[in-house]
Amino acid sequence: MPTISTEHLHIDYADHGDPAGTPVLLLHGWPDDASTWDAVVPALTAAGLRVIVPSLRGFGATTFIGDAARTGDSAVLALDAIALMDALGVDRFMVAGHDWGANAAEALAVGWPDRVERLAMLSTPPRLGGMPTPPFEQAQRQWYHWFMATARGAQAVRDDRPGFAHIHWRNWSPSGWFDEETFDRVARSFDNPDWADVTLHSYRARWDEASPDPRSRWLDDKVRETKTLSLPALYVQGAVDGINPPSASKDVPARFDGPFAVVTLAGVGHFPQRENPQAVSRHLLALFTGDPADLADTTDRSLYMHKGKPYLAGAAALGVIAAAAIGVAQAKRTAGPLTQVAEFDHQVTGVAVTADGRRFVNFPRWTDDAPISVAEVLEDGSLKPYPDGKWNSWRNARANELPVGDYFVCVQSIVPDRQGNLWVLDPGAPGNEKILEGAPKLVKIDLATDRVTKVIKVAGDVALQGTYLNDIRFSPDGRTGYITDSGTRGAIIVIDLESGTAFRALDGHPSTQVDPTVTVTTDGKPLVRPDGRQPAFAADGIAISNDGGTLYYQALTGRTLYSIDTQLLRPEIDERERAGRVTTVAQTHVADGLWMSRAGVLYLTSPTDNAVSRLVGDRVEQVLTDPRLRWPDTFSEGPDGRLYVTASHIQDTNWFKPGAPASIKTQLFSFAPAG
């Protein structure tokens, strides 16, 4: 790479593409280096752009001249960038920055609005108007900021640069997104003698623990004073960013009053240009070469992330990434092999795996009087009634003896929340038939004490006769539950978990109902009862995006996946408005369970072909099939990212096979997610 000298730096940079093309400046972040853009550059140059990629001060071969202050505030990085563009004779340009580079790019737009034409910020929100003290949850994510503000923390950073950087690569993006060879190559850029000083100053200065570089104070002050920017702009957000999640970026749109869009990349963490370079290339091209009036918020589910190969190199990259400018079909990937975890003597439906790896299952009393409703699966595969024997002591034969509100009657689903609780969803309808009055309920169990701490009874005007409470998902703050009603008249039941109040949303809406054109097939033929009836289950599978903003659902007897913004599932929203805002996500297949993984991938079970599939854009692709997986039912995810799925064998019950025993053997399986 060539080096150009400014007043204070020898700047190492690369200059790609047509020298006469429209200039684009790409600024990398921390802890990263200029190679972060390697898989993006070919698509931009293929579109005729001139792409300039420098190493920031303190990184790689960019070095200071003389005794210039070893500072790293974002304003001084912007001064470096302007000095580089001046030295190259570039007047007007567009800029994209990641992490540190995002805030340097923002400062460029503030300081030189006559020169910066368009702006893309990746993964780090703007600092326009100043930086307030973050909420506690965000401050916890930013622990390393406060760590570096201490003398001991600073010394630890100096003593182990790669170790300090490596923990952030691990924590800020989904497990397995990079390989060690890639990290080691990037970490060599941290060998720069000024890296530690620049790093420490950057983080201290942003919280006023250090002053900005005297040369850049005017620009730092101007960024604090500026409330909004009006140039065409894009904010690219990883849906599972471990340091700046979507919840930390909700105020970003208010910082822009010109053409602007937020792009959320499903399954992507803090390094989108490494994790999903095709998607980043597409969206940058839309900004840099398209009509700004066409910018629109979007969630991109293309998921171009090969685990262990975060970016392509050489001639192959040039061909593949250049093609990304017009879109490339994602290669099909398969999941790891299916492993049996446990086998049961009764029909299982739900599974829950907690943050510390405990595993739970439930048995719904559809065709037999199961002796346990909720159980913990122990290491040897045996079952322990959970939370205790009393809650599991109800029996069909004793229905008139035991109060249905104080016992598990017909548990359909068990789901952990993020607050350390296991919730048990009991539709209170043994045999999937008549609701026993007072039986439909949600039971909250504290996993730390294994004690029931709350019982929420679902009132009769919400759990109607004919309702079947099927599955539940929770808002990230643990205050709201969303339940599918797969019964006679489908709906989404929204429940306030603090007050216990609930209401029916999308009640009778086509998206929550049985699709009469769909025939459920298993083993190559239609699944019917002896009297000719087909399964007719309304809204069944349910999932929620990791930021809690989007709810996904599908009727089991259906082939269409729908979604709705959870802000529309509030009681004050008019039902007509809610109904008009339902979105068709994809045409799928008959599906029972849905699961949004922590990596942002939506998985679906496929009972027709004993399979698991996943959503890719507006279609689904199969990732696993196994003849043992008879009627894959419900998902959960382990702390290591491994997915668990139950096989409930619905087609093998005496509902559909006359003469079959009331009790049938079922299984719990697990598999590594698709790579």
N, C-alpha and C positions, 0 to 999 in steps of 0.2 A: 504494500500500500504506500502511496506517496505521502509526504509530509509537507505541510505548508507552515511557515512561521508568521505569527502575529506579534503584537507587542509583548505579550506575556507567555505565549505558548508555542511549542512545536506541535501542531495538530496532525495526528495520523488520520487519514481519511481515505475513502474510496469514491470514485466518480464513475458511475455506470451509465450506459446508454448513449443516446444521441446527444452530443454537446449542444446541438441547437434545439433540443426538446425543452418542454416546459420543466423548470427545475423543481424537484421535490427534495426536501431535507428530511432524513430519518434520524431520530435521536433515540439512543438506547437508554435503558434504565439501570437500576441497581437491584440485586447484585447480578449483573449481566455484562455483555460487551457488544460491540458492533455486529458480531456474527448473528445476533438475534434476528436480524433482518434478511439473512442469506436466502431463505426460502420465499421471501416476499418480493425481493428486488427483481427477479426475472419477469414476473407478471407485469410489473410497472414499466420496465424498460421495453417489454414487448408491445406495450400500448403507446410507445413513443416518448415516454417521460425520461428526463435526465434525473438520475437518482444519486444524491450525495449522502454518504454515510460516514460520519466522523466517530472517532473514539473520544469520549468525554475526558475532561481533565482528570488525571489520576488513574486512568484506565489504559491498558495496553501500552502502545508506543507513544501516546500523547504525553509530553513532558513540559515542565515549567522552564521558563527562561530566567536565570538568575534567582533573586530572592523574592520573587513575586509571592504574595500571600497564598498559602495552600488552602483556599476556601472552596466551598462546594454548594452554596445556596443556589436555588434555581434561577435567580436573577443573574448571577454571575455566569452560569452556564449559558444563559441567553446571550450575554455579551460575547462569550466565546463563539457562539454560533454566528452572530452578526459579523464578528471579525473574520471568521472563515469565509462567509459569503462575500464580504467585501474583497478579501484577498483573491477570491475566484472570479471577481467581476460580476457577481450575480446580484441584480437589483431586486426584482420581485420573484417570489417563490411560494410554494406551498410546503406545509410541514406536518409531519406525524411524529408523535413522541410516545414512548412507553415508559411508565413509572416516572423516574426522574425526568426523562425526556419529555413526558407529557406536561409537566409543570414548567420546564424550560420553554417548550413550544407555546404554552399559554402566555408566558412572560414576553416572548417574541411578539405575539399578537397584540399585547398591551403596549409594548414599547415602540413597535414599528408597524402600526396599522396600515401605513401606506405601502409596506413591502410584503407583508404576509397576506396572501390571497385566500387560503383555505387552511383549515386546522383540523387535525384528528388527534384525539387524546385517547390513549389506551390504558385502562386498568387503574388509573389514579385520578381522582376528582380534581377539578380546578380549585385554586386557592383565592379566586377573586373575592374581594371583600374581607380578606383575612381568614385566619384559621381559629375557630373557637375550640375550646377544650372539648375533646370528643366525649361521647357518652361512655360509661364504664365498659360496656361490652366491646366497643371499638377500641378503647384504650387497652383492653386486655389483649386484643389482636396485635396491637402496636407495642407490645412489651419491649421489643428491642430498641425502640426510640428512647424509652426511659432508661433502659440498661446502659445505652451509650452515653447518657448524660452523667453517669457516675464515673469516678476515677477507675474503680475496679473493672467496670464494664468496658471502658475505653481500652484498658490494658489487655483485657481478654480478646478484644477485637484485633488489637495489634499482634497478639501472640498467635492467633489461629484464624487467619483470614479465610481460608477455604472452609474450615469447620463452621464458622459463623455464617457464611453464605449458604452452605449446603443445607442447613436446617430450614432456611427459608424456601429453598427450592422444594424441599420435601413437604413443607407445611402449607404452601400457598397454592398448590395445584393437586389434582387427583393423584393418588398413589400410582407409581409406575410410569409417570409421563415422560421421564427422561432416563438416559442411561449414564453410567458413571464416566464413560469415555467422553461424552459430550460435556459433562460438568467439569471434568479435569481440564479439558481444552479451554473452556471459558475461564476457569479459575486462574489460568496462567496470566490473564490480563490483570489480575489483582496483585501480581508481583511488582507492579509499578511502585516505586519508592514512596509516592505521595498518596497512594490509594487510601490508606487508613486515615490520614489527616483530612483528606477531602470528604471521606465518608462521615467521619465524626462531626466535622463542621456542618455538613449538610443537615444532619438530623438535629443537631443542637440549635442551629439557627432558626429552624422552622418553629420551634417552641420558645424562642427568645432566650434560650440558654447561652447563645452566642450571637454576636452582631453579624449582620451580613457583610460581605466584602464592601469596604468603603466605596469602591468604584461602582458598585451595583445598588447602593442604598436607594438612589433615586427611583430605580426600576422596582425594587422591592416595595417601596412606599406606594408606587403607582398601582401595582397589582393589588395591594391592600385597599386602595381607594376605589378601584374600578369594580363596579357591581356586575356588569354584563358585557358580553362581546356580541357583535352583530355580524361578523363574517360567517360564511358557510362553514359549518362545523359538524363533527361526528364524535360521539363518545362510544368506545368499544369496551364492553364489560363482559368478563367471564362469569357465567352463572354460578360457578362454584369457586370463585376467587376466595382464598383463605385469609387474605389481609384486607381487601377492599370489596366485600360482597355487595350485591345489588342494594341491600338495605343501607349501606354506607354511602350510596351514590344517588339516593332518591331525589336529592335537591339539585342535581346537576342540570336538568333542563331549565331551571329558573335562572341559570347563569348565562343563557344564550337567548338573544331576542331576534336573531336572524334565522335563515334556513338551518335546521338542526335536526339530528336524529340520534337516538340511542340504539345501538346494536348489542343485543345480548347473545352470547355464544354458549349454547347448551353444552355441558360436559367439559367446559374449559375453565381453567383456573386463572392464575395471575399473569401467565406468559402466553397470551393468545397468538402472537406472531410465531412462536415456537410450537405451540400445541395444535393450532389449526391455521396454518399459513394460507391454505387455499381460501378459507372464509375471509381472513383479514385482507388478502389480496383483492378479493371481489369487492369488499366494502370500501377499501381505499380507492380502488378504481372508480367506483360509483361516485365518490366524493370528488376525486381529482379530475376526472374526465367527463362526468355526467352533468346534468342540469340540477343545480342546487334545489330547485323547486320540487324535485322528485325525492328528496331525502325523506325517509319515513322510518319511524321506530319499527324494529323487527326483532324477532327471536330466531336465530340461525341455528338449526339442528344438524348441520352437515357433518359435524364431528370428524374432521380429518385429523385424527390423532393416532399415530401408530405407536403404541407403547414401546418405550425403549428406543425409538427412532424419531425424536422430536422434529427433526428437519431433514430434508433431502439434500444431497450434495452433488456437485459436478454436473455432467451432461444430463443425467436423468432428471435432476432438479429443474434444469432449464426447460426441458420439454414438458414435464408434468406441471410445474408451477405456472409457466406461461399459459398453458391450456386452462389454468384456473381462472383466467380473465373471462372466459366464456362459460365456465362451469365444467367440472369433471365428475363423473359418477363415482360414488364411493365404493371401494372394493368391499366385497362381502367378507365378514369376519365371523368366526365361530367362537363359541364359548368353550371353556374347559370341560372335561368329561364330567358326567353326572355321577355323583357319589351318594350312596345311600347312607343316611345318618341314623335313621331309626325306622322300625316297623311297628305297627299298632294292630290290635285286634278289633278295633272299632273305626268307624269312618271319621277321618280327620278332615278339617277344612282349613283352619287358620294356623299361622305360625308367626311367632315374634321372636326376634333376636335383639338383645339389649346392647347398650354401649359397652358393657363389660363382658359380652359374649355368652350370657345366659340364654337358654333356648326354651321356648314355651310353645305348646300346641293346644288346640281345643277340639272338642268332639260335640257335634250339634244335636244329637238325638233326632235324626231324621228317620231312620228305619229301625233303630234299636234303642233300648234304654241304657245308654252308655253309663258305666259306673263312675266315670270321671268326666267333668265338663272342661276344666282347665288344668293343665299339668305342666310342670317343669320337666324337661327331658334331661336326665342326668347323664354323666359321662359314659356310663355303660349302656345307655339307651333305655333304661328303666324310667318309669313315670312317678312323679311325686305330685299328689293333688295340690293345687295352688289357688289361693294362698294357704288354704288349710282344708281339712276334711269336711268341716261344717258347711262351707260354701258349696262344696261339691256333693252334698248328701241328698239333694232333691232327686226324686225318681218319678217317672210317669205313674207308677203304681201308687204313689203317695201324694198325688196331685192335690187331693182335697185335705191333706193333713198339714202341709207345710206352706207358710206364707211365701208367695212367689216373689215378693219384693226383696226377700232376704236370702235368696238362694239362686244359684245359676240354674236356669230352666232349660234353655236351648241356645247355648253360646255359638254364635256364628263367626265371630272375628275377635282377635286380640292384637292390639297395636301399641307399641311404646311411644311416648312422646319425648320431647327433648328435655323435659324437666325431671326425669328420673321416675316416671310412673308407667305402669302397664294399665291400659284401659281394656276392659272386657265389654264387648257389645253383645247384649242378650236380647234377641228379637222377641223372646217369650212365646214362641209358636212351635211347640214340638211337632215333628213331622212336617214342618213347613206348612202348617195348616192354620187352625184358628188361634188367634192371639188369646192368651189367658189374661184376663183383666188384671192390670197392675204389674205384669211381668216384664214388659219391654223396659230396658234400662241400660245405663252405662255405669260400670263399676270401676272406680279408680283405686289402684293398688300402689302403695309406695314401695318401690323395689328395694329401698335401703332397709326397710323394717318388715317387709312382706305382710303388711297390714292394709286392709281396706280403709281408705280415708274419706271416700265420698261415694254416694250412690245417687245417680241422677235418673229419676223415673221419667220416661218419655210419655207425655200425656196422651190421652185417647183421641184428642183432636189433631194430633200430629202422627202418632202411630195408629192409623186407622185400621179397622178390621179389614184384613186383606193386605196390610203392610207387612213387609219382611225387611227388617233392618239388616243390611247385608255387610257393609264394610265402612270403615271410618278413616279419615285423615285429619290431621291437626294443623292449625296455623303455627308458625314457628314460635310465637310467644306463648303457646299453650292455652290460649283463651277461647278458641273457637274450634268446634268439631264439625266436620262435613260428612254426612252419612248417606249412602245410597239406599233407596227403597226399591228393592227388586220385585216387589209384590204386584198386586193387581193393577195399581195405578202408580207408575214410577214417579220418583221425585228425588230431589236432593234435600235432605233434612239438615238444617243449620241449627246448631245448638251452642248456646252461650255456656261454657263449661264452668263459669263462676256462679251465675245466677240459676242455671239449669233451664232457662227458658229456651224454647225451640220453635221453629216454624218450617213450613214446607215451601221450598222454592222449586220453580220449574215443574210444578205439580201438573201432570198431564201433558207437559210439553213434548212434542215429538222426539226430542233428543233423549228423553228419559224413558221412553216407552219401548215395548216389544216391537220389533220390525216384522210385520206379518209375512214379508216376502222371504224371510230367512229360514232355511231348514237346517237344524242342527244335525250334523252327521258325526258318527264315530265308527271306527272299524269299517269304513267304506260304505256305510249305509245310514239312512235316516234313523235317528234315535227316537223311538216311540214307546209309549206305555202299551200294555196289553189292550187298552180300550182305544188305541190310536192317537192319543194325545201326545203332542210334541212338548219338549221343555219350553216354557214361556216365562222367561225371567227378564224383567225390565232393568233399569239402571243398576249395575252390579259392580263392575270393576271401577276403582277410583284411585287417583293419584294426585299429588300436589307438587308444584314446582318447589325447588329448594328455598326460594325466597318467599314462598307463600303467596305469590301473586296470581297464580293460575291454577285452576282446578280442572283435571281431566277426568272424563267418565265415559262409560259405554254400557249399553244394554248387553247382557249376555246373549240373548236372542237378537242379535244385531251384528252389523259389520261396519259401523261408523263410530269413530272416536271423536268426541266433542270436547270443547273446553270453554271455560268462562272465567273472566276476571273475578277474583274473590271479592273485590270491592263492590261488585254488583250483588253479592250474596249477603247483603245487610238488610235488616228488616224494614228500613225506611225506603228502600228502593222499590219503585213501582214495578209490579210483576210484568207489565207490558214492556217496559224498558229492558228488564232483565231478559225476557224471552227474545227480544230483538237483538241482543248482543251475544247470543250463543254462537260459537265459532266451530265450524267443521274442520277438524285437524287432519284427518286422513280416513281413507277407506281401508279397513283392516280385515279381520276375519272374526269368526265366533271366538270371543275371549271371555275368560272368567276373571282372573286377577290382573291388576295393573300395579306397577311399582316404578316410582321415580328414584333412581339410584342417586347416591351422593355425588356421583360423577355427572349427574344431569341427564342420564339416559333413561328413557321411558321403556320399560319391558312389559310384555303382554304374554299371558299364557294362551295356548292354542289347543283346546281339548280335541279338536277334530283330528289332528295329526300328532298328538302326544309331544307337543313342542313348546318352545319358548321363542318369541320373536322380540324385536325391538323396533322403535320408531326411528326412521331415518328421513328427515325432511317431512314430506307428505306421503310417505309410504312406509310399509313395514318389511323387515327382512328377517328370515328365520336364523337363529343363532345356535339352536340346539334341538335335537329330536332324539327320543329314546323310547322304545316300546314299554319300558317300565313306568314311564310317566303317564299313567292312565288318568286322564282328566286332571292335568295340572291346574291347581286351584289358586293358591294364595302365596305371595312372596313376602320375604323379609330380607334384611341385609345385615351381615355380620360386621363387627368393627374392622375387620380386615378387608372389607369390600366384597367378600364372597356372598353370593345370593343363595337363599334357601327357598325351596318351593315344595308344597305338599302335593301329593297325588291322592285325590279323594275318591277315585274309582266310581263316579256317579253312574256311569253306564253299566257297572257290574252289580248295582243294588237291585233288590227285588222290585223297585219301582219299574225297572225296565227288563229285568230277567225274572220272570215268574219261577218260583222254586228256589231262588237264591236265598242263602241264609240272611237273617236280619242283621247279623254282625258280619262285616267283611274286613279283610286285612287291607291296610293302607300304609303309605310310607311318607317319610320326610327325606328329601334329597337336598344336596347343595352342589353348586358349581361356581367356577371362577367366571366372572363376566367376560363378555366378548372384548377382545383387545383391539 
